[in-house]
Structure formats: structure tokens, C-alpha cells
Amino acid sequence: MTAKDDSAPPRTDPSPDQHAGCAFCQARERTEWCGLDRADVKTIDEVKSARTYMPGDVLYHQGDSCAGVYCVRAGLIGLRKLDHDGNSALVRLAYAGDTIGYRSFLAGETHHLSAEVLKPSRVCFIEQATARRILEGNPALGLRFLRHATRDLDDAEDKFLQSTNSDIRMRMAHLLFILKDRFATENKDGRMTLELPLSRQDMAAMIGVRPETMSRAIRKLEDDGLAFFSGRTVRVPDTAALFAEIEFEH
């Protein structure tokens, strides 16, 4: 699949505020860019490109030169890592309010991951020269990106620790817990329906197991009546019972 260049025509965005500037973006307060003054926001509005992407579209490939940074306004982006044998694994998810490609931008390196659209997404692109000029004039922005990088590192360490110390059943419950806030509907009686945004292969990669191993864990959850999987729909009869599987550390 060929990486998309920034001259590609945008898709039609059905949302009524498709041309709204950064000041009106509902995700802005969750981004590193939230503290910029009006002049810098105006600069970004004048040069950014905003597009709607559909599942399967690729923002950039692993190994591509970093041309700038991407701000997720809405939707879901999967960050993938390709190994030496050509196998791709989903390692992280980016939601509305996340900036992606920023580590390669800050380091002046090629992209270490690929960014693939998993759900219909609205993404803004800020080219490198503008992003660097704004960053140089706003030390606080650089500090926010540093904090973001630290959180990503902490998450990676937690994931590694979980993969070595937690059983697969707990890892599976933990992944469902992460996804439930954005993709689930819950009833007052404790029942939950979760529409998975990921394939089972991607879910297996995120919990660090083979797909067949995860399938056995799913069958065990179903045998115990904790969760029932049908395609990408998960029905949970008792949310509290499922998430009691997770041992939170405080």
C-alpha cells in the first residue's frame, strides 16, 4: 500500500463544522496545542490541511520521512510496528485530541511506526516548518510534548510488565476495560455491549499473544459466562464481574 501524500484530494466530510478553525475544535483542549495564543492558532489555521479518512487509509508508513505532525480531531488511528519478517502488530491507539508523528518530528527521524485509520477519522496535518517555528517560540509546548512522550514510555513499560506478569484472561479483561469508555453502552443493571474497533488479530497483538491463544481465552470467558463474542460485538452480562478479573495496582 502506498503512503498518502499531502496533495491527495480530501474526502467529503459530512459534519457541519468541517471548515471550523482550531479555536472551535472540540478536541483542542485535550491536545498539546491548547495553550497557544491567538496569533499562533491563526497561523496554524492558515497552513494546516484537514481531511476525513476512512478505515484502511494510511497517514504515513514506517520508514517514511517525517513531513510534520498530525492532530486527530475525531475518530481512531492505529499505530503499527513492522518487524524484520514483514509482520505488522498494532502497538498503540490514537484518539481525538492525540497528536501523532510528534516523536519523529522532534527527533528529526523517519517514522518508526505506521499510522492506519481504524474508524472514520478527521485529521489535521501541520507541516514541519510551521510546527517547528511555533515550537521554538513556545517552550511550554515542547514541555507538553515531553510529558506526552513520558506517558507513552510509561504505558509501554506497563504493557511489557503486564505481558510478563499477568495471565491472558486478565490482559483480555484489561483491554476490554480500556475500550469500554469509548465504544460501549452500559445498562443500569450492569449489562454492557461493546462494539470492538479492532480485529481479533490486532487485539491479540495489543495483549502480546498469538491469535489462537487469545481465541482460547475468549472461549474461557464465554464458558464462565463473563463475556460473549459475536464478530466485533461483545456482550457482558455483568460488567463488575468481568472487571473483577483485573488487579489494579495503586
N, C-alpha and C positions, 0 to 999 in steps of 0.2 A: 504494500500500500504506500502510495506516495504522500509525503508530507504536504500539508496545505500551505501555500504561500499567502502572504497578506494581500495579494491582488485578486484573490478568488472572490467571486460575487457573493454577497451575503444572502442567506436565506430570508424568506419573509418572516417577520416576527409578528405573531397575532396579537401581542399585548398592546394596549392603547398607549403606553408610555415609552415606546421603542426609541424615541428620539430625545428622551429626557436626559439632562446633564447629570454629572456626578453628584451635584448637590441634592438631587431628588432621588438618588438610588437608595432603595430600602436596605441594601446590604452594606452601604458605605460605613456605617457606624461599627461594623464588625471587621473592617479592613484596617490595614496598617496606615492607610491614607486618610483616616478620619480627622487627623489633626491639621491638615493642610489649610492654609489661608485661602481667601477667595481668589487671589491672583494665581496661585498655583493650580487651584481647581479649574479656573478658566483656561489656563494653559493646557491642562490635560484634556479638557473638553474639546479644545480646538484641534488636537492632533490624534486623539485616540480613534480606534476603529472598534465599533460594537457590532457583533454578529450573533445570529442564532445558529446553533449547531445541533445536529441530530445524532442519535446513538450510532456509534461506529465511526463518526468523524474523528480526525486526529488533529490536535492543535500543533504538536511537534513530536518528532521521533527522537528516541535515544540516539545521541551522536550528532544531532543537528546543531548548527551554530545557534547561539542564543541571540535573538534579534531584539528581545525586550521581555516584558513581563505581561502576564495575563491575569485579569481580575474576574473572578466568577461572580456574575451578577445574579444568576439563577441557574438551577439545575444540579447536575452531578458529574464530576470528572474523575476518571480512574487514572492513577499514576502507576505505570507498569515498568518492570525491570526485565531486560532481556539477558539471558545467560549466554555462555560461550557456545552452547549447543543450539541456540536459537529458540529456547523455551521462554515464554513470557509469563510473568507472575504479577498479579495485582498486589501492590505493596502499600498503597495508601489511597484514601478518597479525599476529594476536594469538594467542598460545598459552597453555597452562596456566601460571599464575604471573604473567601480564601484567595490569596494571591499565589499563583504557581509560576514556576520558572525563575523565581527570585534568587535561589541559591546559585544557579548557573550564572545569572546576571551579576550578582555581587562578586563571584569568584572569577568572572571573565573566562568561563569554560564552556564547553559544549554541554548540552543537556545530558544528564546521567539517567534520566527516565523518559518514557514516552507518556504523553497526556492524551487519553482517549475519552471521548464523550460517552457516558453510560445512560444518561437521560437527556431529553431535550434541554438545551442549556443556552443561556445568554452570557456571552463572554466579551469583555473589553480588552483590547490589546494596546499597550503603551510602548512605543518603540524605545530602543535602548538610550539614544541620545537625550530624549526628553526625560526619561526616568532617572538617568544619571545626573542631569542638571538639577532636577528637583531634589534628589537625594543629597547632593553636595550642599545645597542651601538649607537643608533641614536635618540637622544631626539627630533630632528626636525620631525622625522617620527611620533612619538607619538603626537606631536602638530598638525600635519596634520590630524591624525585620530580624535583628539579632535574637530577640526574645522568641520570635516565631521559630527560628532555626533551633533554638534550645528546646522548645516544646516538641518539635519534630524528633530531635535526638532522644529526648526522654521517652517519647512514645515508642520509638524503635527499640530502646533498651527494655521497656516494659514488655513489648511484644516478644522479644528474644527470651526474656525471663519466663514469660508465660508459656512459650513453646517448649521450654526445658523442664519446668516445674509443674505445669497444670495438665490434668488429663484432658483428653479430647472433648469429652462431654462438657466440661467446664468452659473450654475455649469456645465451643459452639454456642453455649448459652450466653457467654460474654459478647460474642459477635452480634447475636440477636438483640441483646440489650443495647448495644451501640446503635443499631439500625432502627430501633423501635420509635425513638423520639421523632424521627423524620418520616418514617414510612409505615407507621402502624396506626390503627384505630383501636381504642380500648373501650370496653363497656364498663358500666359501674359494677357489674357482678364479677369483674376480674378477667373476663374473656378478652382476647386480643386477636386481631387479624393483621398480619404483617405482609405487605407486598414487597418482596425482595427486589432490590435494584441490581443484584449481582447474579451471575450464573453460578451453578454449584462448583464449577472448576475455580472460579475466582474466589468464592467463599473458602474453598479448601486452601488456596494459596494464602489467604489472609490469616488463617489459623495455623498455617505451617504443616499441613498434612497432605497426603495423596487423596485424590477424589474418592477412590474406593474406600479409604479409611474413614472419610467423612460420611460416606453413604452408610457405613455400619453404625456410626454414631447417631445418624438420623433415625435409622431403624430402631435403635435402642431407646431414643427419646419417644418414638411413637409407641413402642411396646410398653413403655412406662406411663403412657398417657399424658406426657408433658407437652408435646408439640406434634402437629400433624402437617406434613408437607405435601402439597399438590402443585406441581410445576413451580412457580415462583410465589405461590401463596402459602403462608404458614398460619395455621390456626392454633392458638394456645388457649386451652380451656381454663387454666388458672395461672395468670401471669406471675403471681407471688411464688407459686410452687416451682415454676421454671427458673426464676431468677434466684431462688434459694440455692441453686447449684453453684452460684458464683461466690467465691470467698474474697470479699473486698478487703484490701489492706489499708489501714489508716495510719 
